[in-house]
């Protein structure tokens, strides 16, 4: 077993058990026919879904040969070769229209996620559900979704050590395709996290405010022109205002 996986896995008998962000991703996968994991690496999520009969078949894709070699090892370890296809290629290019009803794109940056979706937008719109887990640049994901008619149906946070991770479940909604952009604060803090009062929301918001203060302070001290300073300061005020609104009465 690859030692890098120990933070995500524990073994019980012949079954793999997911932990942390991978478990949260899996929990958002509905019962489906064919699950596709884009950028799969070790194919742990589709393997777990097959073992637990969450899907009938799975497709695991990656742009690199190395990750698919590791994925093949996972398939052999759990005797899943006849139930999962491994495909080398970029994003959704390697699946056909309507082939997968649930798609997972996890463990990469928000910009790359939006590029992969945008390059094969028609295929993405056909999915019953798409689960996204941006590792960074999360703030670019929601504007892309809003602009292209996707609705966030579920979202949650999880913690691994000191790091917080965000997972979103989205679906294309033709009625939402003309929806206008929302308040910039919701690019960073999802409305679902607020409405559901996610247990880790306060920590997530504090972390985002800390990052935003660093951005603002850096721009204030820079000798170069600061055309976006006012915009960044406004975002910081909005984040702090949201924090005060949600958590100022705690303990009273």
N, C-alpha and C positions, 0 to 999 in steps of 0.2 A: 504493500500500500504506500503510495506517495505520501511522504510526511507532510507535504504542504496541504493535504486535505484534512488533516486531523481536526482543524477548527470547524470543519463543516460536517464531519462524519463521526458516527460511532457505529460499531458493528455489533449486531446481535444475531448469533447463529449465522445463517447464510444471507441475512437481510441487511441491507444498508439503511441507515437512518440519517436523514438530513438534519442539520442544525443551522441556527442563525439565519442569514439572509437567504440561503438556498431553501430552507424549510419554508420561509415566508413566501418565496416565489412559488413553491409547489402548492402551498395552501390556496393560492389564487387561481390555480388551474382547475377549471370545471371538468366534469366528466365529458370526455370527448372521443372522437374516432381516431384522428391522427394529430399528434403533438409534434411541433417542429421547434427545436432548440437551436437558435442562431448563435454562432460563436461558442460552441458547446464545451470546448476543452476536454474534460473527462467524461462527458455525457452522464453526469450524475443525476441531473433532474429528470431527463427522459427515462433513465434506468429505474429510478425510484417510482416514477409514474406508471411504468409498465408492471413493475413488481407488485404495486398496489392496485392494479387494474383501473387506474384513473384514465388510461387511454388504451385503445386496441393495438395501435402501432405507433412508432415514433420515427422521426427523422432528426438526425444530429448533423449539423453543418459547421464547418470552420474554414477559414481562408488559409490556414496553415496545415501542413501534413503532420507535424508533431502532435498537435492536439487530437487529431483523428487517430493516431497510433495509440494515444492514451485512452481515447474513447473505446477503441477496439478491445483494449485490455479489460475495460469495465464490462463490455458486452460478454466477453468470454468468461469472466469471473462469475457472472450471474446467468449464463446460458441464455442470452437474449439476442443472439445473432439473427435468428429468423424473424424477430419482431421489430428490429430497428435498422434503418438504412443510414449509413455514414456517407456524407457527400462533401467533396472538396469544392469550395467556391465562395464567392463574396455575397454575404447577406441572403436576401430572398431570391437571388438570381437562380439558385439551384433547385427551387421548388416551382411547380407549375401552378397555374391559376386554380383556386379552389382545392388544392391538394391537402393543405393543412387547415383544420378548423381552429386550432389554438397555436399561437406562436409566442415563443419566449425569446426576448433579446435582453441579455443581462451581462453584467460584469464589464461594461465598457462606458466610455464617456458619453455625455448627452449629445454632443455634436455628432459623433459617429452614429449614434442611434437614430437621430433625425435624418442623417444622410442615407442610412440603410433603408429606412421606411420611405423616404422621398424618392429613392431610385426605383422602387417597385411599389408605388403607391396603390395601384389597382389591386395587386395581390394582398397588400395589407388591409385594404378596405373589405375584402371578402372574408377575412378571418372572423370567427365567432367571438374571439377574445384575443388580445395581445397583452402580454405581461412584460413590463419594462422595468429594468433596474439600472438606472444610470449611476455610475460610481462617482462622477463629478460633473460639473456644468449642468446640473439638474434644471437650472433656470431656463435653458433653451428648449427643453422638451415640451413644456406645456404650451408656449406660444405656437410651436409647430402643430401640436394637436388641435388647438383652437382654430388655427388657420385652415386646417385640412379636414375639419368636420369630425374629429374624434372626441368622444366623451370619456372622461375618467369615471369609471363605475365603482372602483374600489382603490384604496391606497392605504398604506400602513408603513410604520417604521419598525426597525429592529436594531439591536445592538450586538456587536461582536467586539469584545474587549472595550477599547475606548472609542471605537468608531460606530457611527450611526449610518444606517442605510435605509433608503426609501425604495419602495416597490409600488408600482402603479399597474392597475388593470384597466385597459381601455378598449373601446369598441367604436367602430365607425357608425355614425348616426347621420343619415342624409339630411335630416331636419336641422342638424346643428352645423351644417357646412357653411352657412352664411353668418355664423355667430361672430360677434365683434370681440376684439381683444379685451381682456379683463384688467383689473388693477395690477400693476407690476408686482405688488407684494405677493400676489397669488402665483407668480412665476416661481417663487422660492418656497412658499408655504402653501401647500395644497388645501383647498377648501374642504376636501374630505377629511384631512387630518384634524381640522378645526371642528367640523360637524360631529365627527366621531370621538372627539376628545382623546385622541391617541395618547396612550400613557407616556410616550416619549416625546410628545409635541413640545413641551417646555424646554427640554434639553436641545431639541432640534432648532427651536427658535433662538435660544441663547447662543448656540454655535453659529447660526447664520448672522446674528447681530454682531458677534465678535469679528467675524470675517468682514462684514460690511464696514465696521468701524476702522478696521485695518486698511481697507481700500480707500475710505474717505481721508483718513489721516495721511496716508501715503500721497494722495493727490494734493492735499493742502500743503505738504512740505516740498513738493516737487517744484523745480525752477521752470519746468516746461509749461506751455499753455495747458489749461485745464478745462477744455470745453464741456466735459461731462460732469464736472464737479457738482454742479447744482442738482443734477438728476440723481447722482449717487447719494447726496445729502438728503434729498427728499425720500429716497428709498429707505435710508437708515431711520429717518423719523417715522416713516410708516411702519417699519418693523418694530421699533420701540413702542409705538402707539398700540400695535396689536398685542405685544407682550403685556403692556399695562392693562389693556382691556381684558385679556384672558386670565391673567394670573395675579393681578395686584391685590385682590381680595383674599388670596389664599391664607389660611390660618386665622382669619378674622371671625 
